[in-house]
Amino acid sequence: MAKKIETYRDLNIWNLGIDLVKDIYKFTERFPKQEIYGIISQMKRSAISIPSNIAEGFKRYHNKEYRQFLYVTLGSCAELETQITIAKELKYIQADTETMLLEKLDHIGRMITNLLKKLE
């Protein structure tokens, strides 16, 4: 029997977003210190935006508003995907780390897309 969803914390997609944020924080710790206000800051903000917008949208009273927040979340996924690619190109992360992070992002993106379809 599936657990009843009472709060955004019960959503698998939100929990995966939190895990992704932790991954981004872990990997950006190794980036050069001169990037603290550059790509590190951008990656952290994009990652944090994913579970944050899922949570905020969940608290909205109308599906239309929730869908809008989920679309913003998809945009944050695209931003973070780009930043991960840049980090790999700059040799701040290895190819296997890039692959792992992009797979997690892809999974979250597919879950968001499926949720959007259910909310229509």
DRENVOPA-499011 format. One line per 8 residues: number of its first residue (from 0); for each residue x, y, z of N, C-alpha, C. Coordinates in steps of 0.2 Angstrom, whole numbers, plus 5000, padded with zeros to 4 digits. Example, Ala and Ser with C-alpha at 12.3 -4.5 7.8 and 13.67 -1.06 7.14 Angstrom:
2
0 = 5066,4972,5039,5062,4978,5039,5066,4984,5039 ~ 5064,4989,5035,5068,4995,5036,5064,5000,5039
***
This chain:
120
0 = 5004,4994,5000,5000,5000,5000,5004,5006,5000 ~ 5003,5011,4996,5007,5017,4995,5005,5022,5001 ~ 5011,5025,5003,5010,5030,5009,5006,5036,5006 ~ 5002,5038,5010,4998,5044,5008,5002,5050,5009 ~ 5002,5055,5003,5006,5061,5003,5002,5066,5006 ~ 5005,5068,5012,5002,5074,5016,5006,5080,5016 ~ 5012,5080,5014,5016,5086,5014,5022,5084,5008 ~ 5025,5090,5006,5030,5089,5001,5035,5084,5003
8 = 5037,5084,5009,5042,5079,5012,5040,5072,5010 ~ 5034,5070,5009,5032,5064,5007,5034,5062,5000 ~ 5035,5067,4996,5036,5066,4989,5043,5063,4987 ~ 5044,5058,4984,5050,5055,4982,5054,5060,4978 ~ 5051,5064,4974,5054,5069,4970,5058,5074,4974 ~ 5055,5076,4979,5057,5081,4984,5064,5078,4987 ~ 5063,5072,4990,5069,5069,4993,5075,5068,4988 ~ 5073,5066,4982,5079,5065,4977,5082,5072,4976
16 = 5078,5078,4976,5081,5084,4975,5085,5086,4981 ~ 5083,5084,4987,5088,5086,4993,5094,5082,4992 ~ 5094,5075,4990,5100,5071,4989,5104,5075,4984 ~ 5102,5077,4979,5105,5080,4973,5109,5087,4976 ~ 5106,5090,4980,5109,5096,4983,5115,5094,4987 ~ 5114,5089,4991,5120,5086,4995,5126,5084,4991 ~ 5124,5081,4985,5129,5079,4981,5133,5085,4978 ~ 5129,5090,4976,5132,5096,4973,5137,5100,4978
24 = 5134,5100,4984,5138,5103,4990,5145,5099,4991 ~ 5144,5093,4991,5150,5088,4992,5155,5089,4986 ~ 5153,5089,4980,5158,5090,4974,5160,5097,4973 ~ 5157,5102,4975,5159,5109,4974,5164,5110,4979 ~ 5165,5107,4985,5170,5108,4990,5177,5107,4987 ~ 5177,5103,4982,5184,5102,4979,5186,5107,4973 ~ 5181,5111,4972,5182,5116,4966,5188,5121,4969 ~ 5191,5124,4964,5196,5130,4966,5192,5135,4970
32 = 5195,5138,4975,5192,5143,4979,5191,5150,4975 ~ 5194,5151,4969,5192,5157,4966,5185,5156,4962 ~ 5182,5150,4962,5176,5149,4960,5170,5150,4965 ~ 5172,5152,4971,5167,5152,4976,5161,5157,4974 ~ 5162,5162,4971,5157,5167,4969,5155,5166,4961 ~ 5158,5161,4958,5156,5159,4951,5152,5153,4951 ~ 5155,5148,4948,5151,5142,4946,5149,5138,4953 ~ 5153,5139,4958,5150,5135,4964,5144,5138,4967
40 = 5144,5145,4967,5137,5148,4969,5132,5147,4964 ~ 5133,5147,4958,5128,5145,4953,5125,5138,4953 ~ 5130,5134,4954,5127,5127,4955,5123,5125,4961 ~ 5126,5128,4967,5122,5128,4973,5115,5131,4972 ~ 5114,5137,4969,5108,5140,4969,5103,5136,4964 ~ 5106,5133,4959,5102,5129,4954,5099,5123,4958 ~ 5104,5120,4961,5102,5113,4965,5097,5115,4970 ~ 5098,5120,4974,5093,5121,4980,5086,5123,4977
48 = 5086,5126,4971,5080,5128,4968,5075,5122,4966 ~ 5078,5117,4965,5074,5111,4963,5070,5109,4969 ~ 5072,5106,4974,5067,5104,4980,5063,5110,4982 ~ 5066,5116,4982,5063,5122,4985,5057,5124,4981 ~ 5057,5123,4974,5051,5125,4970,5046,5119,4970 ~ 5048,5113,4971,5044,5107,4972,5040,5109,4978 ~ 5043,5111,4984,5040,5112,4990,5035,5118,4990 ~ 5037,5123,4987,5033,5129,4986,5027,5128,4982
56 = 5028,5124,4976,5022,5123,4972,5017,5118,4976 ~ 5020,5114,4980,5015,5109,4983,5011,5113,4988 ~ 5013,5118,4991,5009,5122,4996,5004,5127,4992 ~ 5004,5127,4986,4999,5132,4982,4993,5128,4982 ~ 4988,5132,4981,4981,5130,4982,4978,5127,4975 ~ 4981,5129,4970,4978,5127,4963,4984,5123,4959 ~ 4981,5119,4955,4986,5115,4951,4989,5119,4946 ~ 4986,5124,4944,4989,5129,4939,4996,5132,4942
64 = 4995,5134,4948,5001,5137,4951,5006,5132,4953 ~ 5004,5126,4955,5009,5120,4956,5013,5119,4950 ~ 5009,5118,4944,5012,5117,4938,5017,5122,4936 ~ 5016,5128,4937,5021,5134,4936,5027,5133,4940 ~ 5027,5131,4946,5033,5130,4950,5036,5124,4947 ~ 5033,5119,4945,5036,5113,4942,5040,5114,4936 ~ 5037,5119,4932,5040,5121,4926,5047,5125,4927 ~ 5046,5129,4933,5052,5133,4935,5058,5128,4937
72 = 5055,5122,4941,5060,5117,4943,5063,5114,4937 ~ 5060,5113,4931,5063,5110,4925,5068,5115,4923 ~ 5067,5121,4923,5072,5126,4921,5078,5126,4925 ~ 5077,5125,4932,5083,5124,4936,5087,5118,4935 ~ 5083,5112,4933,5087,5106,4931,5091,5108,4925 ~ 5089,5111,4920,5092,5113,4914,5098,5117,4916 ~ 5098,5122,4920,5103,5126,4922,5109,5122,4925 ~ 5107,5118,4930,5112,5114,4933,5115,5109,4929
80 = 5111,5106,4924,5114,5102,4919,5120,5105,4915 ~ 5118,5111,4913,5123,5115,4910,5129,5117,4914 ~ 5128,5118,4920,5134,5120,4925,5138,5114,4926 ~ 5135,5108,4927,5139,5102,4928,5143,5100,4922 ~ 5140,5102,4916,5144,5101,4910,5150,5105,4910 ~ 5149,5112,4912,5155,5117,4912,5160,5114,4917 ~ 5158,5112,4923,5162,5110,4928,5167,5104,4925 ~ 5164,5100,4922,5168,5094,4919,5172,5097,4913
88 = 5170,5101,4909,5175,5104,4904,5181,5108,4907 ~ 5179,5111,4913,5185,5115,4916,5189,5110,4921 ~ 5187,5103,4920,5191,5098,4924,5190,5099,4932 ~ 5185,5102,4934,5183,5102,4941,5180,5096,4944 ~ 5177,5092,4939,5174,5085,4941,5176,5080,4935 ~ 5176,5074,4937,5178,5069,4932,5172,5067,4928 ~ 5173,5063,4923,5168,5061,4918,5163,5057,4922 ~ 5165,5052,4926,5160,5048,4930,5156,5052,4935
96 = 5158,5057,4938,5154,5061,4942,5149,5065,4938 ~ 5151,5068,4932,5147,5071,4928,5141,5066,4926 ~ 5143,5060,4924,5138,5055,4922,5133,5054,4927 ~ 5135,5053,4933,5131,5051,4939,5126,5057,4941 ~ 5129,5063,4941,5125,5069,4942,5120,5070,4937 ~ 5122,5069,4931,5117,5070,4925,5111,5065,4925 ~ 5113,5059,4927,5108,5054,4927,5103,5055,4933 ~ 5105,5058,4939,5101,5060,4944,5096,5065,4942
104 = 5099,5070,4938,5095,5076,4936,5090,5073,4930 ~ 5092,5069,4926,5087,5066,4921,5082,5063,4924 ~ 5083,5059,4930,5078,5055,4933,5073,5060,4936 ~ 5076,5065,4940,5071,5070,4943,5067,5074,4937 ~ 5070,5075,4932,5067,5079,4926,5061,5074,4924 ~ 5062,5068,4923,5057,5063,4921,5051,5063,4926 ~ 5053,5063,4932,5048,5063,4937,5044,5069,4937 ~ 5047,5075,4936,5043,5081,4936,5038,5081,4930
112 = 5041,5079,4924,5037,5078,4918,5031,5074,4919 ~ 5032,5068,4923,5026,5064,4924,5021,5067,4929 ~ 5024,5070,4934,5019,5074,4939,5015,5079,4935 ~ 5018,5083,4931,5015,5088,4927,5009,5085,4923 ~ 5010,5079,4920,5005,5076,4916,4999,5074,4921 ~ 5001,5072,4927,4995,5070,4931,4991,5076,4934 ~ 4994,5081,4934,4991,5087,4936,4987,5091,4931 ~ 4987,5089,4925,4983,5092,4920,4976,5090,4920
***
